[in-house]
């Protein structure tokens, strides 16, 4: 199950830098997780200073 980034995202890029499989990219207004690539490791959730990432 992939993680999801909420509207609380502050677009700092910390999550993208922590993702070991490059499943996170900048979308139109926030960063987004590609569910087909995400391995559900939780690194992005731990690295998000805004607490905007949760498991779906």
Residue pairs with C-beta under 8 A, 6 or more apart in sequence:
1 40
1 55
1 56
2 23
2 33
2 34
2 35
2 38
2 40
2 56
3 33
3 38
3 40
3 42
3 44
3 45
3 53
3 54
3 55
3 56
4 33
4 53
4 54
4 55
4 56
5 15
5 24
5 30
5 31
5 32
5 33
5 44
5 48
5 52
5 53
6 30
6 52
6 53
6 54
7 30
7 52
8 50
8 51
8 52
9 30
9 31
9 48
9 50
9 52
10 49
10 50
10 52
11 26
11 30
11 31
12 49
12 50
13 26
13 31
14 47
14 48
14 49
15 24
15 31
15 44
15 47
15 48
15 53
16 24
16 25
16 26
16 31
17 47
18 43
18 44
18 46
18 47
19 43
19 44
20 39
20 41
20 43
21 37
21 38
21 39
21 41
22 37
23 33
23 34
23 37
23 38
23 39
24 31
24 32
24 33
24 34
24 44
25 31
25 32
25 34
26 32
30 52
33 44
33 53
35 56
40 55
42 55
44 53
45 53
45 54
45 55
